[in-house]
Amino acid sequence: MSTLLYLWWQSLRGRVVGWLRLMKQPKYLVGTLAGVAWMGLFALRPIIRVNQRAGLEAQLDAVAVWLPAIETITALVLLLVLSLWWLWPFGKAMIELTETELHLLLPAPIRRRHIIQYAILRSQWGILFGGLMLSFFSAGGSLAALGWRFLSFWLMLTLWNLHARGRGLWIAQLQELPAATAWRRRGLVVAAVGVLWATLAPGILTIVGALPAPDGDLAPHLRAVLDPERLRTQAPMLSVLLTPTRWVTGPVFAGLTSGGTVPGRLATLVWPLLLLVLHNEWVVRSQARFEEASLERSRRQAARHAPGTRFSKFKRSQRTRTPFRLTGRGRPEVAIVWKNLMMAHRTNLCVAIGTAVVAVSLAAVVVGVTGLPDWLIAITMVCGLLGLGVTPLMSGHQWRNDLRTDLLRLDVIRTWPISGWRLFAAQVLPPAIIATFYATTAGGVL
């Protein structure tokens, strides 16, 4: 295992060194500085300005009365998702190794469980980054609150990742067994899920039966019915069966309140850490064959970056679509705009604009005639605001333009009959057109 840890450390070192070398180029340095400045102004400012936490703590205290009920609902939903996930009979062995790593590690004198453990460690970089982003954007607070949120999100994401890998390896192992044995094991899983929900049903019916008629204010009654202390007395089996899912979400909810002692919060980490260790042993001790699935996944990811991959995914009818009609003669920058629109979006511009106008107009007529409930208006406003806010930020990355790749062929571009500023405008205009279309549609929805 020490050899794999050394390989893992050298891979990390290589990434950091490669990133630092890229900083010598102005385009990467300016982009990195802009990203750091944006993160500092938008995400880190509420964390650094600890003296303005009074309003946040007041809001958290107001929400704290709902946390027990929300925790019960979250545990029930998580249990439902896991049950449906295990009833779904499809999946693959999710061991993320590149083709080079497979050819290097599989013939080497290394234990199988160590190879799987190495793959699990490699996936931690994405989990750590995801936990860090969730911690930044979940709420403000002090650095201690940020650290606790990061720890709780990392624990939950790691558990989910390990559970997904274990399920994938279990399904892959079923495919290696005789059909009768495989169906017998699937039947045991289905029976276990059925028994679980049959045991949960009386407790759920008790919750539903305790609610009053829906014509009044259900909030106080719902909060009281879903209180964990009340469930322990009125629906003990439901409370017991929801305990494992409460362990998973317990650290997250423990960090949402301003009160609580440090030993009390640390106590919420005991059972999740135990589940993490058990899940890790379940995955690394699996005897399922993951090599073919990992090799197929690695080759599939490599093929995504191959030339012509995106074009091959289009249907035959879609390959002839163009954003607008390009004549045989005209200004050269129009051809560049046409080419970049083809690379980003093959829908005809007139069809796309007409469809958006008709859809927004019909929605306006429906709203004017029938009206909308307040909750649907709120959802529509949020969707419109997200479209207006996210589209400009993602347009440069989401919709392809060939400015960078074309400039690498500067010797060829110099022969084009077009001035520099017209070339730049023609390259940038296609993603700007698409982003304007989507942002205008979102504005119409709003």
Residue, then its C-alpha position, 0 to 999 in steps of 0.5 A: m500500500s505504501t507504493l500506491l500512496y507514493l504514486w497517489w502523492q506523486s500524482l497530486r504533486g504533478r497536478v500542483v506543479g503543472w498548475l503552477r507552470l500554467m500560471k506563467q502564461p498570462k491567460y491562466l494567471v488572469g483567469t485564476l486571479a479573477g476567480v480568486a477575487w470573485m470567491g473572496l468577494f462573494a463567498l469569503r466575505p461573509i465568513i471573514r466579517v464575523n462581526q455581522r453574524a447577529g442577523l444570521e444567528a437570529q435567522l438560524d434560531a428562528v429555523a431551529v424550531w423546525l430542524p427536528a421535523i426537517e431531520t425526520i423528513t430528510a431521513l425518510v426521503l433518504l431511506l426512500v431514495l436508497s430503497l428505490w436505488w436498490l430495487w433498480p436492477f442495473g449498475k456497473a462496477m464504479i472503480e475509476l481508474t484510467e487505462t494507463e493505471l489499469h495496465l500499470l497496476l493490475p500486473a503488478p504484485i499489489r493486493r487487489r484491495h489496495i488497488i481498489q483503495y487507491a481508486i477510492l483515494r483518487s476520487q477524494w479530490g472531487i469530493l473535497f472540492g464539492g464539500l468545499m463549495l457546498s460549505f462556502f455557499s451554504a451560509g456565512g459564519s465564522l471559520a469554525a462554522l465553515g470547518w464544521r460544515f466542510l467536515s459534515f458535507w465531506l462525510m456525507l458525500t464520501l458515504w454516498n460515494l462508497h455506497a454507490r461503489g459498493r452497490g455497483l460492485w454487488i450488481a457486477q458480482l451478481q452477473e458473474l454468478p449462476a442465474a438461479t443464485a443471482w435471482r435468489r440474492r435479488g429476491l432477498v433484497v426485494a424482500a428486505v425492502g418490502v419488509l422494511w416498508a411494511t414495518l414503516a407503514p404503521g408509523i407513517l399512517t400514524i403521522v398522517g392520521a395525527l394531521p388535521a384537515p388540510d383547510g387550516d394551518l398545518a405547520p404547527h401540527l406537522r412540526a409536532v407530529l414529526d418531532p423525534e421525541r413524539l415518534r419514539t413513543q407513538a411510532p417506535m419502529l419508525s423511529v428505530l428504522l430511521t436511526p441509520t439515516r439520521w446518523v448520516t445527516g446528523p452532523v449537517f443538522a448539528g452545524l445549523t444551530s448556533g447552540g450546542t457544545v463541542p462534545g455534543r457535536l463531536a458525538t454526532l460524528v461517531w456513527p457516521l465515521l463507523l458507517l464510513v469504515l464499514h462501507n470502505e471495508w465492504v468496497v475494498r473486500s468485494q470480489a467482483r470484476f471491475e477491470e472491464a467496466s473501468l477500462e470501458r469507462s476510461r476509453r469512453q471518457a477519452a473518446r469524448h475528447a476525440p475529434g468528431t465525437r460530438f458530430s457522431k452523436f447527432k442523428r442523420s436528420q440533425r446533421t443537416r441543420t444549420p443556424f442560418r443559411l450561408t450563401g456562397r458569397g459574403r463577408p468572411e466574418v459571417a462564415i466564422v459566426w456560422k461555423n462557431l454556431m454550428m459547433a455550439h448549437r445546431t438549432n436554427l436561430c429563427v426556429a429557436i427564437g420563434t419557439a421561445v416567443v410562442a412559449v412565453s406568449l402562451a404562458a402569459v395568456v394562461v397566467g392572465v386568464t387563469g392566474l397562478p398560485d403563490w407557490l408556483i409564482a415563487i418557483t417561476m421567479v426563482c427559475g427566471l432569476l437563475g436563468l438571468g444570473v447563471t447564463p452570462l457566467m457560464s456562456g464562455h464555458q458552456w457554448r463553444n467558440d474557437l478563439r483559443t484553438d484558432l489563434l494557435r494556428l496563427d500562421v494560417i489565420r494571417t492569410w484570411p482576408i479579415s482584420g484582427w478586431r473583426l476576427f475577434a468579434a466573429q469568434v466571440l459573437p456566437p456564444a454571446i448570441i446563444a447566451t442572449f437568447y437564453a437570458t431573454t427567455a429567462g427574462g420572459v419567464l420572470 
